[in-house]
Amino acid sequence: MAPISPVALITGGSSGIGLALTKHLLNLSWNVFIADINPPPPSELSNFPASSYHFHATDVSSWDAQASAFATCWSKFGRLDFCALNAGIDDRDDIFSSTSNDLNIPPTKPNMKTFEVNLYGPYYGIKLAAHYMALNKPLHGQNSGKGGRIVVTASDAGLWALPVVPQYTATKHAIVGMVRAMAPSAAEAGVSINAVAPALTPSNLAPPGLLENYPKEALTKMETLMKAFDALGRFEEVGTEGWGSQEPNGQIVEGRGDNIHYKNEIEKTSGREAPKDTYKERNKRFAMQRQ
C-alpha cells in the first residue's frame, strides 16, 4: 500500500503568500487543497502531479462556501493535517474622508467586507478545521491521528496600528488576540493554532506604487515567510505522536527581512486566570448547541 500523504487546506492559496505556501508544501510531498475565489495560474503548478492538489472556488466570508470547501477536501483526500487561513483583503470603507458636511446627506451603511473576509473567514475556518482534524486516522507511526496544526495570516498591522487601513488593522489585531486566546483550548483537542505577521511581502497583490515607496529593509521576503510557516507548521515532523498540539502554540511570528521574530504578549496582569473555570462551565452549553 502506498504511503498516505499529509493534507493541507490553504485559503487564498492561488496567489501571493498562499500560492508560495502551496508550492512549498507540494515540494514537501504534501497534498494541497486550494480554497480561493480564483484558480491559480496553471503555469505555477505545472511541475506538480495534478493528483496532489485541488482547487475549489470559495468565498471565505461565507460559512456555507467554506463548509463546502472543507467537506470537499475531506471527500477528496480523506484527512486534514494542516490548515492555513490566509485569504484576506484591505479596507473597503472610509469614515473621516467620506463625510458629506451636509445635514441632508446622511452617511451610508459602511462596507464591512474586510471584517467578513479577514475575521469571520478565519473564525469559520478554525471551527471547520477543528471538526475535520478530530476525524483524522493515524499517519505513519502515530498511535492516534487526531489533531493538526492551524496557522492564520495576520500582519504587522495586527501588532501596531496602520492608520491608512483601519479596517484591516482592526481585523488583524483581532486575529492576534483570537489566536492567543484559543491556543490553550486548541491544545486540549490535539491542535495548535498560531499566526504569521508579515510586513509587506512583494507580490502582485500590492497596490501600484507601494513596493517602490516601502523601505526595502522592512520588506518580508517570501522565503522568510516560508521559514515562519515551517517553524509553526513543523511540516517535516508530521505523523509523529502528538504532532498537532506540539509547541509552538498561541504564537505570533513576524517576518522581516531575512529573519523571523516571535512577538511576545504584553505583560499579563494578575487576576486574568480567575474566571477561566467559570467560563469553561458556561461554554459547555455552546457544545450542546453545536451542529
URKAHU-V517501 format. One line per field, one symbol per residue. phi: phi as a letter, one per 40 degrees, with the letter a starting at -180 (. if undefined). psi: psi as a letter, one per 30 degrees, with the letter a starting at -180 (. if undefined). burial: 1 if it has 24 or more other C-alpha atoms within 12 Angstrom, else 0. Layout:
BEGIN
phi: ???
psi: ???
burial: ???
END
This chain:
BEGIN
phi: .cccccbbbbcgccafdccccdccccccgccbbbbacbccddccbccbccccaabbcacccbdcccdcccccdcccbgaabbbbcbcabccbaabccbccfbdcbcccdccbddccccbcdccdcccccdcccccdcdbfcccbcdhibbbbccadccbacbdcbccddccccccdccccccdccccccgbbbbacbcccbdaccccdgcccbcdccccccccccccccccccfccbdhccgdcccccagcbbcbagcbbbcccccdcccgccdcdccccccccccccccg
psi: kkkkklkkkjkhgflbeeeeeeeeeefgglkkjjjlelllkeffgffkkffflkkjkkjffkeeeeeeeeeeeeeefgljekkjjfkllakglkdfggkfgjffilklkljgeeeeefeeeeeeeeeeeeeefffklkkbgkekfkaakkkkjblfffflkjffieeeeeeeeeeeeeeeefeeeeefggkkklkkilakkjlgfklkfeefgkkeffkjkeeeeeeeeeeefhefgkflkgeeglllkgkjjkkkbflkkkjkllkkllfffegeeeeeeeffeeeffl.
burial: 000011111111111111111111110011111111101100001000000111111111110011101111110011111111111111101000000000000000000111111111111111111111110111100000111111111111111000000111111111111111111101101111111111111100000000000000001111111111111111101111011111111111111110111110000000000000000000000000000
END
